[in-house]
C-alpha cells in the first residue's frame, strides 16, 4: 500500500524544480517561497508516513520497494529506476527532507535580497539538489545511486557558482566538480567490477550474495571495495581529495549547510554503510577506510584551529567529522557511523545556518577577527549556536556526545587503540577550535566597523525558527542512540537507532543487535573509563579555548610567534593546494600543451626540415599559397601511422 | 502503346524491387537536382537588392527540407518492411539490413537538423547560393550509399560522392581565408587518404579475388592470412581512420572544422562520421570477422591514441569549433572501443552511441550557429560565451545540457551511450580500455565545463551578442534537447531497437 507512493518522495521536489524553473519569474518571490520549501516539506511528510509504516512492521519485514520503470536493459545488464525504502534509507530520507526543509525555509529569509530571477533560480537548484539526493539514498541499485551521486555533484557545482560575479566562486565550483569526477571515476570502475563479478548491480542481487560470490580478503573484493571507496573519498572530502570542500564555501551559506554539511558530503558514508556486505569481505579496505577516516579527522581539525574565516573553520570541521564517520564504518560499526551522520546533520547544519545569520547581520563579513561580542545583538543565534557547539564538542547529554562516543568505543572495542587515541585527540581539538570560533564571534568586544555595529540585527523569523528547531534537535537528537552503558543505569532505555538499523546491518555484527535489543549485558568497565576520558578531553578543550581567546587573548599571538614554522604551515593548510598545483595541475597543463602544440602541431616540423627533400620543397612551394604550411606536417604524421600499421602487420 | 515505352515499363518492373533499398538516396538525389534546377531558372528567388544582383533562394531550402523528410519517411518504410525485404540487391552491391536502416535514420536525422540550422545561417551570413543545399543533399545521398554498401566499390562510390560535396561545402565562404584554407587542406589530405583506401581495396581484391563483402569474407575465412591481405586491411584502416578522424590520421579535422561554415562543420561531425563508421564497422565486423585477432590490436592502439590526444588537446582550445573538433576526435575513440569489443553488444552500443552523439553534437553546434552574428561566428569561449546565460538563458541551458551529455553525465543520452560502450568493452575483457575511456572522460569534463563556466559564471566584457533564434533553428534545438533527454531518461526502446538492428549485420548475405 505505502509502497505505491514511494515515488512521491523524489517526485515532489522534482515538481518544485519544474514550477520554479519554468514559472519562477511569473509566480514571483512569494510563489517561489511557497513552492520551494513546500515541496520539500511535503516530501518530508510522505517520508514520515513511510517511516511510520515501516516501524509498524516486524523488523525483518521492514523493506518497501517500488519499480518505476526499467531504465537500461542491454543483454544481461539491467538497471531500473526503482526505489528501496528500508530502515537505512528511511533514516536518510528523513534527514534529507527534514533538515532540507528547514534549510529551504531559512533560505527564504537569507536570499531575500536576490532579484526575482535569481531567487527562482536558487530555489530551482536547491529543489533539484534535494531530488538528486533523494534518488541517491532511495536507489535500489548502484547505477541509480550513481545517477543521484552525479546529480548532487552537479547541483553542488551550480549552487557554489551561484553568485557568478565572483570569479573565485566559478573557480571553486569547477574545482569541486573536477575533483569529484576523479572520485566518480573510481566509483564507476567499482560498479563495473561488481557487475563483472555478480552479473547485476541491484542491491537485492549483490549484497545478499556477497559472502558466497567473493572470497573474504580476496583481490576481487579488495578492488571492488577500494574503487567504491575512492568515490566516497571524493564525495565526502577525505584525504587526499578533500581540497574542494573548503573552496566550496564560496557558495551561499544555506547551501553549505545543506550540501556541504548535512547531506551530500555524507553520501560516501551512506554508500559504504549500504554496501557493508561487500566491505565485510574486504577487511583490508575496511582498515584503509578507518585509517583514512582517523587521519582526516585529526588533520582537518588542526587546520580548523587557525582559520580566521568562520565558514572555513566549519568546512574543516565538517571534513574532520566526516573522518569520524568513516572511522566508524571502517571498524564495521556501521550503525554508529550512520548515527553520527544523523546527529552531525543536525548540529552542523545549525552551525552553518548560525554562521549565516552572523554573516547576514554583518552584511557579508566572514572574518572572525572583525566580529566579537555579538551575544547581545543576536540572542537566538547565540543560544542555538551554543547548543550546537556544545553538541559537536561532545558534551553530554547533547547529540554529538552519544554518536561520537559510540564510534570511539567501537574503535577501541575492535582493537584499534591507536585510532582510538587519534579520535580522542581530535575530540579535544574539536572542542578547542569550535569554542575558539564561538568566543571570537559572540564574546569579547565587537571588532568590526562602527557602521556594521549600527546595523547589527537579529535575523527574521524565517531564519530563526529553523535555527531553533535544529537547536532542539542538537540537544535531544542523540537520545535516539543511548548506549547500553548509560541506558541500563537509566532503567533500560534502548539504543533506538541501532535496533532500528539492525535489520540492515544484522549480518555485520549480530552482537550489535543484541546490544540494541537492550538485553542485560555485562558492560565492561573500560567503556565507562573511555567515556570519562572523552568528556574530560572535551571539557579541557573548552577551558583551554576560554583561557586562550577570552582570558588571555594576546596569548595565541605569542604562541604563533613562538612556533612560527608550525603556525605558518597550519595557516597555509600544510601547503597541500600548492603541492597539488605543483604535482598535478602544472604537469597536467604542460602535458596538454605538449600534446597539442608539440605532438599535434609541431614535433614533425623538425623531422620535416631534416627529412625528405621533396616534402620540404613542396612545403616551401605551398606555404606561400595559404596561411600555414601545415600540410606536410599532417602528411608526415599520417604517413607515420601508415608505416607503423604496415610494419606491425608485415613484420610484427 | 509505343513499344519503347512498353519495354521501359517492363524494365521498370524488373528493377523496381531493387530500388527499394536505395529509395531514400534516390529521393535525396532527385530533390537535390530539383533544388539546383529551380535556381538555374531563377525560380523561387527573392529579387536582388539591385538590378542584376541575385536575391535569396527561397525554394531551394524548402525543397531540400522536404526531400530529406521524405527520405526519412522512406527509411521508416524500410524499417517496417525489413523482415520481408529480400535481396540481394544490385547483385549484392547494396544490402538492406537493420544496421544500415538504423544508421540511415541517424544520417538523415543529422541532415535534417543541419538543414534546419543552415537556413537562418545562410541568411545571416549572406550565402545566397542554392548549390549549398544541393551539395548537402548529394553528400547525404553518398552517406546513405556508404551505410548500405555491400561491396567495396559501393563504399568507395558513396565515400567519394560524400567527400566531394563536403570539400566544396567547407570552402563555401570563399571570402574567408580560413574557410578556403580548410577546404584546401581537407581536399589535399582527403585525396591522399583516398589513395590509401583504393590501394587497400586493390590489395584485398588481390587476396580475395572479389570486391563483394560477403565474397571476401568467405575467401579470407581460411587462415593463415596472407601478407597481401593484411596490408590491404591495414590500408583500409587508414582510409576509414582518416574519414572518422582517428589519431594519427586526424590532423586535418581541427583546421577544417574551424574553417568550415558552422552548419557544415556540424554536418561533418555527425553525418560524415556516421557514414564512415558505418562502413568501417560493417567491413570489420562482418567481412573481416575472422581476422579479428589481427585487427583488434591495431584498432586498440588507435583507440588509445585517439582518446588521449583528442581529450588532452581539447583542453587548450578557446575556439569552440576547434574544441568540438577535438571533442569529436575523442568521441571517435569511444566509438572505436565499441568496435573493438567485437560483439553484438558492442555493435548495439555503437549504434546507440552514434544516435546519441549525433543529437548532442548537432545540438552543441546548433547553439554555436545561432550565436553567430552577421560577419562573425563568435566562437571564442572566453570572450563570446561569457555571461550569455543572462542574455539568452534558454540557449545557455540547452548548451549546458549538451556539454553535460558530451561529458557523459546522467541522465543524458551521452551517459547511457558511454555506459553501453563500457559494459560492452568490459564484457569482452577489454578492461584496460574501459578504464582509459573513463579516465579520459574525466579529462573531458574539464573542457566541456569550461563552456558552462564561461556562460554562467563570467561577466561579459564585449557588447552583447544580438542573436535572434530563427524558428527553424529553434525547432532543431528543441529536437536535440528532447532527444538528448529522452534517450537518457527513457533509453529502453532505443537500446532495444539498436539491439534488434544488430541481428542483421552479422547475417550479411
Interface residues (C-beta under 8 A of the other chain):
Chain A: X69 X70 X71 X72 X73 X74 X75 X77 X143 X146 X147 X150 X151 X154 X158 X161 X164 X165 X167 X169 X170 X173 X174 X177 X178 X181 X182 X184 X185 X188 X189 X192 X195 X196 X589 X591 X592 X593 X595 X596 X597 X599 X600 X626 X627 X628 X630 X631 X633 X634 X635 X637 X638 X640 X641 X642 X645 X646 X648 X649 X650
Chain B: X177 X178 X180 X181 X184 X185 X188 X189 X192 X193 X196 X227 X230 X231 X233 X234 X235 X237 X238 X241 X242 X248 X249 X251 X252 X255 X294 X297 X298 X308 X309 X312 X313 X315 X316 X317 X345 X348 X349 X387 X389 X404 X409 X410 X411 X416 X419 X420 X422 X423 X426 X427 X431 X434 X435 X438 X439 X441 X442 X445 X446 X449 X453 X456 X457 X458 X459 X489 X490 X491 X492 X495 X496 X499
